[in-house]
Amino acid sequence: MKRISAKQAKELKKRAKLKQELIIMSRGRCMKCGGLPDFLGLQLSHTLSLARGGQTTPENCQVLCNSCHLIVEGQCHSYQKEEVN
């Protein structure tokens, strides 16, 4: 099992707390489609990715169902590929 640094542990706690706050705010629904989550639950997603300078803040994060999260992640990865080419 890999150990994590104190900084990483602090970031994980911050994300978990933010995710819980967003789930309460969204009444347990996806913030993109409004649907109820499947068995995987809701995923914390950054509107502006961390790789592009986004922060883990309520203004830059949302909770998404797995289907919406996969769509958003796919768009993010295709954007990164275009940037590299």
N, C-alpha and C positions, 0 to 999 in steps of 0.2 A: 504494500500500500504506500502510495506516494504521500509524503508530508507536504503541507502547504505552509507558506510563510504567514506571519501575523498580518501583513498587508493584504494578502489574498483572502485570509479568513475574514477580515474586516469588510472587504468588498463583497464577499458572498453573503454575509449577514445583512449588509445594506441592500443588496438585490432582493433577498428573501423578504425583508420588511417592506420594501417598495412594492413588490409583487402582491403581497397581502393587502396593502393599502389600495392598489389599483383594482384588485378583485372585489373588494368591498365597494369601491366607488362605481364599478361597472355592474354591480349586483350579480357577479358570477358569470357574466356573459362576455363574449368576444367583443372587443372594442372596435373591430372592423365590420363584421357582418351581423353582430348582435345575437348570434346563435349560442346555444349552450355547448359547453365543451364535451368532447368525447372522453373515452376512458383515459386518454393521456393528459387530460386537464388543460389548463391554460398556460401558455408560454409567455415569458417576459420578452418583449421585443423592443429594440431601440429604434426610434424613428430615423435618427441620423446615427449610423453605426459607430461603434467605438473606434473602428479602423479609420473612419473619416472624421474623427474628432468629436463625436457625440459623447454626451455625459450620461451617467445613470441618475437621472432626475425625473420627477413626475412629469415635467413638461416634454421630455424626450423619450418617454417609455410608454408602452401600452401592453395590455395582456390580450393575447390572440389565441383562438382555437388552433388546433394543429393544422387544419387545412389552410387557414389564412396565413399562419406562420410560415408554412412551406412556400406559399406564393410570394410572400414578402422576402424571404431568404433567397429564393430563386432570382428575384429582381435585383437584389443586392449583389449576388454573385455575378450576374450577367453585366452589371454596371462595372464591377471590378475588372472583369475580363476585357471590356471595351477600353478601360483606362490603361491597361497594360499594353494592348495592341497598338 
